[in-house]
Amino acid sequence: MNIFSSLGIAIKALFSHKMRTFLASLGILIGIASVIVMVAIGKGSQMEVMDVIAGMGENLITINAGEMKRRGGRLRLTGNVNTLTVRDANGIMDEISEVERVAPFEEKRMSAKFGNNAAETTIAGSTVDFPFIRDYYLKSGEFFSERDVKTANRVAIIGMTAVKNLFGEEDPLGQVIRVHFIPFKIIGVFEPKGVDTNGLDQDDLVLIPLSTYMRRIVNQTFISRIFVKASSRQNISKASVKIRELLRENHKLVDDRNDDFTLVTQLEIEDMKKETTEMFTKLIVGVAGISLLVGGIGILAVMLISVKERTREIGIRRAVGATRRDIVHQFLYESLIIGFLGGGLGIILGVGLTLGLNQWGHWTLILDLHSIWIASWACVGIGVLFGVFPAIKASKLDPMEALTTE
């Protein structure tokens, strides 16, 4: 008996029990669809995270005073270190050729007032290079100048969250806010930037010249952070090595003394976030894969029931010349067809959900062709794996005993 004959018998047997066939393939359908959608969610999440990291600044290196440790999913400064200074920032710019721009930075959560309105926001001080390093763009107005920094002028650029909290719908340009009873004129408004990799709102910001901040707001000489833009992505690692050597020399850290600063590069953040999202994707795909296992067990159960119900049919086929291989082929084909049916419908459902959610939902999903390819092979594997035992069991039935079975 040829392959097509066994395949035809298998198809006829399955379609004579349409509901049972569909229910047997349902677990595979759900599992395959879940894998495709979950991988798409994982890929989409990874792309969003990479976009956020890229939005924080191109070729960015961040130098933090003290040691940064991850707590509650965020990088936090431990200890009170005051060895990082504006002089360090100037030294990095002057002595390291792989560096394009440098911006010393200091910030603190404070209350800002406009008229009768008051709101807590981040008051930060930096230099004219800050927006170029951190990719902040102006929605309206202008940025403060080098002269404003040198003369410690009381001017400010404000983010959209701070605008909403202090001004509501009113135009902030030209208005005066007060921080620690000190008036600052709003000369610019930043375009919305969203949250950073730690989930902090980058638009809840009032930026003033660093000299003004240091003299009039906090009255200190040290800073907590320096933002550095490397000249290219390839130079990030080289620049970070040279920065570390320079800062250790400036801070007189000899021998095996620990750094009193922490360097975090854009590449390190990307690797860390990518590893996290990939681990999350693997976890949810593993959970979805359980559906495939359940679906496979469903196929096994249905095929064993089918063998029991069709004992007499198997006996007749053996009596008219079918070999044990023919019987194995028949039931293996039935199992494969169930797997392909569930898998095919699952792929259609998974792709449809992915495209639909991406088009009409507030989701970012990326369809991964590799996951569809794996899903297709999973259908074959499950069909074979869970169909072999029933097929072999059917082939081992004694023809004489099978014919006498009621």
Phi, psi and omega in degrees: 000131184277173184298318184295327178293313178297322179294319179297317179297320180297315180296317180297318180296319181292318182284349174281347175229069188299313184296317180295321178297316181295315180296324178295327181272352186297319179298319177295317180303309182295317182297313181296315179299319181296316180300314182297314182293317182294320177296320179297320177296316179299315179295320179295318179297319179297319179295319179298318179296317180295325177294320178297316179297316179296325180290342178285345180142139181278134179055043188275136170236127180248128177251119179251138176290131181084192183260131178261127177236149180275119177227128180060031179082002180235150175280125182232146179282133177249135180083173180240099185248132182235032182266348180273128186226170176298328178300323176298317180297316179296322179295320178299316181293322185280328191253348184246113186290336182281359182259133181263316181216153178222138178222108172295149189212139175217143183213160177198143176283123181217169177268131175245146184233142172222111184061237179267358181268140176222142180209143175278131181214177177268115175265121185231151176237138178201193183248182184292343180278346184306309183296331180286327179282317186264007178056046171267130180242152181272132174276323178204163179081209183215164179269156178289158188259175175300324180294321177299322180290316183292324183264004179056047179293153182263072177237159185210150170245137189240144177274165188292326178295317177295324177299313181298317183289327185261323188248345184065238180267357183284144179289122183279343184301130179084350180280164181241126173251164180238132175234119185056039179068007179262126181282140176228131179271130178281116181250352181201156178232127180284148170292152178302139183237339179084199184267159177266189184292342178265005179082012180271141182286114180281352179266351177272072192213138167237114184256129179232165177302140184301320181298321178295317181298312184293320184277316191262334186261305187250344178051060180218164181251346181259161179234165183258346186204148173229127175262132182234136174251117178287156183291337177201165179297324180293336183267001183300310183295317180296318180296319182295324178296314181293323179297317180298315180297318181294315181293322177297321178292315181295325182269005177056046177265098185259164176055232186258021178294140182291152175297144173258025178211165179230126176264127176233118181261161178300324180296319180294319179295318179299314180297318181295314181290323179295318179298319180295313182292324178293321177296319178297317180297316179297322180296310183288329175292323176298319177296317178296327179296337177298325177299323178295319178297316178298319178298320178296319178296325176298318177298316179301315181296315181296319181291323177295320176296319180297318178298317181295318182290332188250029179301316181295319178300318179297319179298318180296316180298320179292324182292330182265011170117359178290137179272170178297326178296321178298319180293317177301313180301315183302309184285331176291321176297320178299316179296318179295320180297318177298316179297315179294322179298308179297318181294316180298312178295323178295320178296316178299314180295315181297314179295319180298315179296318180299310181293321181295312180295325179291325184277316188246347180260172178269050183239153171244102181241139178242115180292124183255112181296331179297321180292326177293320179297315178296319179299321179297316178290330177297323178299314179296313183299316181294318179301317180288312185301314185266002177255343184296310184299310177299322181295315179294320178299319179295322183290338182273357179295135177287127184303319183293316178294322181296323182290334182270358180283133179276000000 
